[in-house]
Amino acid sequence: MRIVIVPGTNRAGSLSYMLAQVVREQYESLDADTDLLDLKEMDAEFLLPSAYKEPGDRVRGMVKRFMASDGVVFIVPEYNGSYPGVLKLFIDMLPYPDGFDSRPVSFIGLAAGEFQSLRAVEHLQGVTGYRNAFHHPRRTFIGKSYERFDMATGKLKEAELEERLMKQARSFVDFIERIKAD
Ligand SMILES: Cc1cc2nc3c(=O)[nH]c(=O)nc-3n(C[C@H](O)[C@H](O)[C@H](O)COP(=O)(O)O)c2cc1C
């Protein structure tokens, strides 16, 4: 089973990226193959007016990696009460309808503030739902992002949060297996 993990920002020093590495290890411990799609790899090619119809090599390469997933885990940072624009640009490069049609997707929200990225995740679910993705119902919302990590190691400070994420990972693997068996 191939899980693609997408931290939804290209911000240098992003905590979503740090969390994506924790989540990646969890899926690997469940024997999944993983790919971490780093939106920092999105270069000027993504902004070319021709990118939609005639994508360049960089766009095609990243889209191909996304399309190779059996399931996608979005780590969704809250930016201005929503998810980052760079993530929407990436989504707009995905083929229609295959990009999301019947693709299992799972969501983890991460925010500095008290709203724990709930709005950001639900905005993103509005898009992926419109595109007929299969939404994994177990979601995790994390606030106070800057207090959550041991910055030296990149690990989470709280075992309880790590366990909640692990439960989500186990449940998502099970969700994908049930869909495949159907
Ligand atoms: C452009 C921008 C807008 C942001 N807007 C919000 C916000 O509306 N609410 C909030 O709680 N945090 C906001 N944050 C803080 C992020 O939620 C925080 O940095 C968190 O760790 C997830 O983003 P990161 O992966 O970039 O670290 C914002 C950060 C940036 C860079």
The ligand as a Gaussian input file, in Angstrom:
#p B3LYP/6-31G(d) Opt

LIG

0 1
 C        0.611000      33.184000       5.985000
 C        0.274000      32.562000       7.312000
 C       -0.995000      32.699000       7.830000
 C       -1.333000      32.120000       9.059000
 N       -2.617000      32.218000       9.510000
 C       -2.963000      31.589000      10.670000
 C       -4.320000      31.590000      11.110000
 O       -5.224000      32.120000      10.471000
 N       -4.610000      30.940000      12.270000
 C       -3.638000      30.311000      13.012000
 O       -3.977000      29.736000      14.051000
 N       -2.353000      30.279000      12.608000
 C       -2.000000      30.886000      11.445000
 N       -0.709000      30.813000      10.991000
 C        0.289000      30.045000      11.763000
 C        0.331000      28.560000      11.282000
 O       -0.911000      27.935000      11.532000
 C        1.455000      27.855000      12.013000
 O        2.697000      28.322000      11.511000
 C        1.391000      26.356000      12.045000
 O        2.579000      25.859000      12.624000
 C        1.156000      25.625000      10.712000
 O        1.856000      26.217000       9.647000
 P        3.374000      25.841000       9.219000
 O        3.365000      24.454000       8.673000
 O        3.727000      26.874000       8.207000
 O        4.211000      25.941000      10.484000
 C       -0.349000      31.409000       9.788000
 C        0.946000      31.290000       9.267000
 C        1.265000      31.845000       8.041000
 C        2.666000      31.677000       7.481000

